[in-house]
Amino acid sequence: LCRVREAVVSTQSTGSTLFICSLCYNRMATRRALHWVFKIGNRPKAIEFLRDLRMKVLRHEEFKEGCEATCNGPYQGRWSKTMIGYGPEDTNFVLELTYNYGIDTYELGNDFLALNIASSEIFSAVSAEEKEDGSKSVTSPDGYGFRVENKEVSSGGPVTGITLASSNLSATETFWTEILGLSVLDKTEHQLKLGFSETQAFVKFVLAKQVNHAKAYGRVAFSVPTDELAAAEELAKTRGYKILTPYVTLKTEGKADVCVVIFSDPDGYEICFVGDEGFRELSAFDPEGDNLLNKAIEEDKSDDWFKRKGISKSSA
């Protein structure tokens, strides 16, 4: 964001005031929290778990080789991507599930703490016992945590945000606000809540002694105006931060091209900035997504192949 102080935005939860120029204020409408990436090892069980949470398949794609932007992790074999959630990314924060055909488990770290959901309907569908704070917690077959609150669904959809660990909240705040442009929505000595606005999904950090991403590490994605990507990359490099994937245009056959830059924050979290214009077209809901996923699961004979060979799938 530029430093010209022409417009004023108030942050309700903190009572603080953020000054930004009127041009930047208008462009912030295209800055959106999009999705978190989960690596999954047992695709049928993962999908069943999320469908039980009332999520719907938004689109599904199969790939013969690894992603140029390491969307599926550092793996070069066959993989699939399934977008699943409560509505399209124009209005909802969703999940991206990456499934590498030769891997059935991933070592978990302590980085991802929870996907936060607020919905009375979903709360009632969860069989877990209610905790002291009134929420319910469940764990996916791959070990990822979900926290469900008994509240009305907000305008941004049932998913209210993600909770991650941070080894240094001050360093986290500096990077996420000054480099990525998010605002501080709330902060305490041990927690930091960030977002592009109060109506979008938040990213909350909880202080931890250290952050271990292990092999199951995920990635968070945001959309920004495409013509801001190069400047954001240059700013991060100038400030000494690591760029995992420099500005690149990713091509998808029959679909829109998208431009991305992937950053690494002080704790090693992967943050993907994707050009908003191309991504809006690419991320459109596919009514055939559910059928495509079901077909892929039915045709997936990788378990049988490994059994015939007398070997097990890899554990990452």
N, C-alpha and C positions, 0 to 999 in steps of 0.2 A: 504494500500500500504506500502511496505517496504521503508526504508529510504536510501538504497544503491543508490548512485548517479552515474549511469553508462550511462543513456540515457537521452536525452533532448527532451522535447516537447514544442513547442511555442504555446501560446494562442493568436490567431490573434487579437481578439477584444480588448484585454487589453495590448498587447505587452509584457506581463509578461512571465516568463519562469518557467516551472514546471519540476523538476528533478525527474525521477523515474528509477528504475533498468530495464534492458532490458527484464528480465523475466516478470515483472509486466506489461511492455508496451505491450508485446505480449498477455498477458492474458486479458488486457483491451478490446480487440476486442470482448470478450464474455460478456462484461458488457453492457447491453442494457436497455434503457427506454422502457417499454412494454405497460402499459395502466393505465388509471385512472378509478376508480369504481364509478358509479352513482347508487344510489338507485332510482328506478322509481315506481310510484304509479299507473299510467295509461299506461299499456304496449302498447296497440294499438296506442295511440296518440304519445307516446315517439318514437316508431319505425317509424311512419309516418313522424315525424319531422326530424329524422336523415336520412331517405331515401330521403327526399326532399333536404337534404344537400349532396346527392349523395353517402352516405355511404352504404356499403353492409354488409349483415350478414355473418360473418366468421365461426361461429359455435354456436350451441344452445344446452343447457343441462337442464334437469328437475331433481329436487331433492325432496325426500320425507321428509327430515329432515335437520336441520341446519348444516352449515359447521363447521368442527372441528377448522378451522382457522378463524371463524366468517366472512367468505367472504360475507355473506348476512346480516351482522350486528348481533346484539344480539338476533336473532329470531330463534326459533327451529322448526317452521312449514314448510310446503311445500313452495318451492321457485324455481326460475329458474335463469339461467345465460345465457346471450346473449353477445357474442363478436361481435362488429360491428365497421367498419372503412373503410379505403381506400385500405387496403391490409394487408397481414399477418404480425404478430408481428416481424418476422425476419427483416422486412424492414420498418415497419410503427408503429407509436404510435397509439393505438386504444382505444376504450372504452369497459368497462365491465359493462353491465346493470344487476343489481340484482333486481328481482321482487319477493316480498313476497306476497303470495296470499291473505292474510288477511289485508293488509295495503294499503290504497289508497293515502295517502299524508304523507310527512315527513316535519317536521319543518326545515326551512332553516336557516343557520348561515351566517356569513360573511367571511368564510374561502376560499371557491372556488370563484375565480373572473372571470376566463375565460378559455375556451379551444380555443387556437389560431390556425387558419387555414390560409394558404396562397395558393390561387389558383384563377386564373382569371375565370375559368369555374364556380367554386362554388360561387365566388363573384357575377357573373352575375345572378346566380340562386336565390340569396337572395334578397327579395323584400324590405328589410329595407332601409331607407334613408342613404346616405353616410355621415359619420361624418367628422369633420374638419380635422382629420388626414388621411382621405382617406379610412378608414375602415368602415365596417358595423357590427353592433351588433344585435344579435337576442337572444331570450330567449326560452329555451325548455319548454314544458308543465309542467315540474316539477320544473321550476324556475332556471335552470342552464344557465350561460351565455356563448355565443359563439361569438368570434371576428374573422371576415373574412377579409383578406387583398387581394387586387388585384395585385397578384404577380405570377410569374412562380413557379410551383411546384418544390421543392428541391429534392435531391436524397433520402432524408429521408421521402418523402411523404408529402401530404398536411398539416397534423397536425404538427405544428412547436413546440408546447409546451403547458404548462399549467401555469396559473398565480394564485398565492395563496397569502393570507395575512400573515404577520409576525409581531409579537409584538416587536421583538428584532432582527434586522438583524445580529448583531454580533454573538449572540447565535445561530441563524439559520446557519450562515456560518460555525461556528466551528463544529456543529454537522454534517452537510451535507458533509463537506469536509474531516474532520478528522475521522469520524466514517463511513460514507457511501462511501467516496472516490470520490465524484464528484469534478469537478474543477470549479473555478470561471470564467465565461465567460465574465461577465461585472458587474460593480457595481457603484452605485451612493449613495448619502446620503440617499435616500428614496427607492432604489430598489436594488435587488440582483438577478443576473441571473446565474444559475448553470447548469451543464450537464456533461455527461461523455465525450462528444466530441461536436464540433461545427456542426457535420453532423447529430446528434441525436436530439430528442425532448428535449427541455430545461424545467427547472422548475424555474420560475421567482417569486420572492417574492416582495411584495409591503408593505411598512411599514404601520401598522395600530395601533391604540391605544390598542386594544385587539383583540383576535381571539376567535370567538364563533363558535364551530362546530355544535351545536344544534343536531338534530337527522338525518339530511340528509348527515352527514359527509361522505366523500369518502375515498379512499385509492389509493396510487400510487404504482406501481409495477415495479421492475427492475430485470433483470436476471443477475446472477453472477455465476462463477464456483462453483459447488456444494461443493467442498472441502474448500471453503472460508467461508461458512456460519457459521460454529461453531466459527471460529476465530473472525468474525465480531460481533457475539453475545457476546462473551466473552469480547471483547474490549469495547463494549457499556456498559456492566454491570460493568466493572472495572472503567469506567469513570462516573458511577452513573446515566446512562440513563435507562429508563424503557423499558423492553421487554414485548410486549403484547402477543406474541406467541413464546415460546422458540422453538428451532430447532425441527421440526416434519416432518415426511414423510406422505404426503397425498395420499391416494390410490383412484383411479378412475377405476371402473370396466371396463375391456376391453381396458384400456389406460395406458399410462406410469405413474408410481409413480413420484411425485415431492416432493422435500424437500424445506421447507420454514422457514424463521425467520421473525417475524413482529416486527418492532421497533416503538417507539413513540418518536417524536422529541420534542424540548423544548416547542413548541406550541401545542403539542398533535396530530400532524398529524400522520397518520398510514402509514408506509412504509414497503412494503413487498419485501424482498429479496427471489427470487426463484432460485433454482438450474437450471442452463442453460441447462444441458444435457437432463434432463427429460422434461423440459418445451418445448424445441424445438419439441419434439415428440407430447406432449400433445396439443400444440397450432397449430398444422397443420390445414390448411384450410379444412373445411368439406363442400363439394359441396351440401350436403343435409341440411345444416344448415338453409337456408331460408325456406325450406319446413317444417322442424321440428318446427321452430318458428311459422309459419303460422298455423300449425296444433294445436300447444299448445294454441294459441290465440283463435282459433275457438272452442276448447274444454273447454276453461276456463269459467265455469258457476258460478264462485264465486260471481259475482254481483247478479245473479239471486237467489242464495242461501241466501244471506244476505237480499234481498228484501222479500223473502218468510218468513223469520224469523222476519221481521219487524224491523231489526236493520241495522246499517250502518257499513261499514268497519272501521277499526281502523285508527286513525291518530297518527303517531309517532312523 
